[in-house]
């Protein structure tokens, strides 16, 4: 099975599970997120989508993103007061953010860290999700500052 077929099947299964329709627009937005995993904003996704589907509206892109989040195919990433970003990586991970360049990178979390967090939860709590933000400065930002 090709990567394209796997993506399509994942979409169909997720939409069926939530009782939603599969659409070409939703597929395109999902593919945009998977093709370049750089945690884009809705506006950045809209600009990329216009290259593939010239007549797509910002409202359609935004609605597709809401649907992808609701179907657990994409996560929203909130960093301070910046625009919401979108991440298709559903595994437990942290985000490394450079405030100067705006770059965001996924950082895999060690399994023992998550186990340690679970062990420290009060008895009446169940772990839902973990969101960890790590701030750092990329070499690009440091070099541009020195210039």
N, C-alpha and C positions, 0 to 999 in steps of 0.2 A: 504494500500500500504506500503510495507516495505521500510526501509531507502535506501537499494540498488536500488530498483525500482525508488524511488524518485530521487536519484542521476542520474540514467540512463536517466530518462525523462528530467531532467534539462539539461543534456549534449545534448541530441538529439534536444531539443528545441533551445538551444543556437547555436548549429552547423547549424541547418536548417536556423535559422534567418540570419546567416552570410554566408550561402551557402557553408558550409564546411562539410566534411565527418566525421562521427563517426568512431573512431578506438578503438580497445582494448587498445592500448598503451596510447591514450589520456585519456581513462577511468581510467586506472591504475594510471597515474600521478595525475589525479584529486582526486582519492581515497586516494592516499598517502598524499596529502595536507589536505584533510578533516579528515583523521584518526588521525593525530597528528599535531595539529595546533601550531607548534613551529617556524614558519617563516623560513623554511629551504632555503639554497642556492640551486642552480641547481646541484652542486656536491653532496650535501647531499641527494637530491631527487634521483639522479642517483644511489647512493649506496643503497638506499631503494628499488628502482625499480629493481635493479639487483637481489635482494632477491626474488622478485615475478616473474620476467621475466628475466631469466639469460642471454639471448642473446641481451637484449636491449642496444643500444649504447648511448653514451653521446649526440651525435647529435640528436638522436630521442627524448631524454628527453628534450633537449633544444628547439627543434621544437614544441613539445607538450606544453611546458610552454608558448611559444610565442602564440600558438593558443588559449590556455586557457585565456591568457590576452586579446587577440584580441576579444574573444567572451564574454568578461566581466564576466568571471567565477572566475577569480583570479586577484589580484592586485600585482604589483611589489612594493617592499618596498626598498627604497634607504636610507642607513644610511652612511653618510660621504663617506669615500673611501672604504667601505667594499663591498664584493660581493653582487649583487642584491639578495634579499630574496623574497619569495612568500607567499602571504596571501590570503586564501579563504574567509575571512570575508569581505563581501561587504557593511556592514552597516557603517555609519559614526562612526569612532572611531580613537583614538590616539594610538601610539605605545610607550610603556615604554621600554627603552633600557638600559641595564647594559653594559657599554663598557668593563668592566673587564671580565665578564663571556660570553658576547655575547648574553645573553638571551633577548628575545623580547616578550612582553605580550601585548595583546589588552586591551585598556581602553575605556569603553563606554563613549561617550561624552554626556553631558546633552543637551537636545533639545533646551533649552533657549540659550546655547552658540552658536549653529548654527544659531538660529534666530537672535541673536545679530550680528553675522558676516554678515548675509544677509542684515540687516538694515543699516550696515555701508558701504556697497558697493556703489561706485559711480553709478549714474543713468544709465550710459551706460554699466554696467557690469552685467553679469549673473554668479552666482556661479556655478562652474563646480564641483570641488572636493576639499576636505579639507584634508591636510596632516599635522598632528601634531606629533612631536617627543618629548617625555619627556625622559630625561636622569636621571638615578638614579643608586644606587649601591645596589645589592641584598645582603642579609645576607650571602649568600654563599661566595661572594667576600670579604665582610668585615671579615668574620671568617678566610678565607684562608690568608688574609693579616696579621692578628694578629698572625698567627702561625709561 
